Amino acid sequence: MAAGLQAPKPDELLAVNGMRIGTARAGIRKPGKRDLLVLQFDPGSVAAGVFTRNRFCAAPVHICRKHLRDSQALIRALVVNTGNANAGTGQAGLMLAQETCDHLASMLQVPSSQVLPMSTGVILEPLPLDRLIAGLPEALEAAELGTEGWLEAAEAIMTTDTLPKAASVAVETGGKRYHLSGIAKGAGMIRPNMGTMLAVMVCDAAISPGLLSHWLQAINAQSFNRITVDGDTSTNDSFLLVSTGAQSSGPASLIDSESHPDAAALKQAMLQLAQRLAQAIVRDGEGATKFITIRVEQAASETEAAQVAYAIAHSPLVKTAFFASDPNLGRILCAVGYAGIDDLAVQNVDLFLDGVHVATQGGRHPDYREEDGQAVMQQQDITVRVSLGRGEAQTTVWTCDFSHDYVSINADYRS
């Protein structure tokens, strides 16, 4: 039921030099499912990460943060399992996440601190480490095939996703051609408050750790941190950006500042890729039938704009109205009103549904007709635009509707 989302085509996914991809069916939770992913990176590869702000964050999140600090951003491998989140598992979970890294590091003969773990799935259950370890040889054997396999990688990290999420961008600048590819997963428990549930983007440019981290924060703020399905922040949210440096031709090619001639084009391509992956998550929101862009303009600050946008995006009444194609648009004004702006002057607020002017000066626009609103509501892609009349700041949030299937999917998730 994904809202306009299509599975990526393998021939559109670009190989990224300096890495290898391998997957396995380890039976972490369900037999026969591709549920284990290993990405291997050449020496000198660096990574930056952002993670969930949920205080009950999963064991692999703790280990990822620690290893990025200990290794000074160097990375040689990433191991991802689905079916089990290894969250709410206490000290034992931390030990299992570390043992996962230790085993893979031993097999690859690399430092354990340069191996990063990710997990997703059911919370409050112990990670079946024996099954995970038993699946590693299969994943490493598959990785010997090389840089292909992004589609299989995307499939290996799916949980309630209906379709794999992967995308690529090529950048030609300064006489060089860079490849960027990435995968993401997520369909429910999506209000990232950092990034998505899981996302990885890899490029073959040589980027300094400091600049890579700076870019990641900026890119995340305009992509994964502007999506929501249901307002729930996961325990496992992790977004990694990796630079292999395989396109480097010496020290002069290292991109270590915004002034580097390749920096602007590469950063813009990264943002484009991150937004495509983030929007794919929303389109695949559990039970989603509508993809909704909420744009808040003329706010006093970007924080205020986001506050209003999320109030609309998280309203069950708004989301169910979109599912029913019912132009009960007073629900949107209601959400704007309770968003927490105490001195909001409602007479300055304007509401648009695509190009239809719905409300102005504190009430219904004199030219608004309900049939015009309903025509927009019946579309698969819809834009809600709210002008607050308070300043020049703006932001955009992407969300989806709530259907009957959202309840069914989450009620039956563990069965």
Sequence and secondary structure as in RCSB ss.txt:
>XXXX:A:sequence
MAAGLQAPKPDELLAVNGMRIGTARAGIRKPGKRDLLVLQFDPGSVAAGVFTRNRFCAAPVHICRKHLRDSQALI
RALVVNTGNANAGTGQAGLMLAQETCDHLASMLQVPSSQVLPMSTGVILEPLPLDRLIAGLPEALEAAELGTEGW
LEAAEAIMTTDTLPKAASVAVETGGKRYHLSGIAKGAGMIRPNMGTMLAVMVCDAAISPGLLSHWLQAINAQSFN
RITVDGDTSTNDSFLLVSTGAQSSGPASLIDSESHPDAAALKQAMLQLAQRLAQAIVRDGEGATKFITIRVEQAA
SETEAAQVAYAIAHSPLVKTAFFASDPNLGRILCAVGYAGIDDLAVQNVDLFLDGVHVATQGGRHPDYREEDGQA
VMQQQDITVRVSLGRGEAQTTVWTCDFSHDYVSINADYRS
>XXXX:A:secstr
  SS     GGGS   TTEEEEEE   SSSTT   EEEEEE TT EEEEEE   TT  HHHHHHHHHHHHTTTB 
SEEEEEEEE   S HHHHHHHHHHHHHHHHHHHTS GGGEEEEEEEESSS   HHHHHHHHHHHHHHHTT S  H
HHHHHHT SS SS EEEEEEEEETTEEEEEEEEEE SSSB  SSS SEEEEEE S B HHHHHHHHHHHHHTTGG
GB SSS B S  EEEEEE  TT  SGGG B STTSTTHHHHHHHHHHHHHHHHHHHHHT TT   EEEEEEEEES
SHHHHHHHHHHHHT HHHHHHHHHT   THHHHHHHHTSS TT  GGG EEEETTEEEEETTEE TT  HHHHHH
HHTSSEEEEEEE SS SEEEEEEEE   HHHHHHHHSTT 
